[in-house]
Amino acid sequence: MLSYLRKAGYGASFNLYNAANYGTPQIRERVIILCSRDGSEMPYLTPTHSESGEYGLPRWNTFRLAVQDLPSSPQDFVKFPEKRLKYYVC
């Protein structure tokens, strides 16, 4: 993938990032590819959060923190059509 991008004139960098380090309430690692059209190398992303608050960053978010402000009253929802449900139920 990187060689195709570079042959097309893009500058590219990649790294393995943990979504929790960027404020999401989940520990999930993903390979992220950053590209620039001018061929320059892209800088690595700087984390905004850390597991235990190192470097003065806020601690990782939790699911509880993410949903604590949601209203507790019944919520509106849309039912899936019956013919689609067979694809969503195991």
Secondary structure, DSSP 8 states (H G I E B T S, - for coil): -HHHHHHTT-EEEEEEEEGGGGT-SS--EEEEEEEETTS--------S-BSS-GGG--B---HHHHHTTS--S--------HHHHHHH--
